């Protein structure tokens, strides 16, 4: 996978610090411009400050504003932002399947750095509109 020439801005949202930091470091290593948020409310604040994000990469299960509610808000208010969701919970992934028109992909935890970055590349290049 190429690591140069990536100029996409990605907002990573996960309430688990170790997961959030792992994903942030991995995406930066692969050349993406990454901002992270600890929850849905912090993500809305980051989106509202005028920064344009190419992608929202969010966990589904979070306190307060969860990933599903966040995806609905982002799809409505920032429709050009691609949405990818992450979850380790089968029931929660099913909730995201109900958002097929809004979500580009659903990534199952745990995942490898390579799998994550390949999925992100596919979504950003338009190769993936395949929640799985």
Buried (B, 14 or more C-beta within 10 A) or exposed (E): EEEEEBEBBBBBBBBBEEBBEBBBEBBEEBBBBBBBBBBBBBBBEBBEEEEEBBBBBBBBBBEEBBBBEBBEBBBEEBEEBBBBBBBBEEEBBEBBEEBEEBBBBBBEBEBEBEEBBBBBBBBBEEEBEEBE
